[in-house]
């Protein structure tokens, strides 16, 4: 897990591994490009990653 999001490990623990990986990827981009705080970026990223996962899984 990326060190930037270690404080939010419990938010990620219950996720499917694919969703967790995608959420971290999205969160890193949100922090970098939108300058969001890590907590806000992670919450948005989890939502986007879950939507992404359900789209590819059908």
PyMOL commands that set and color helices and strands:
alter all, ss='L'
color gray80, all
select helices_A, chain A and resi 3-13+17-34+38-57
alter helices_A, ss='H'
color red, helices_A
deselect
rebuild
show_as cartoon
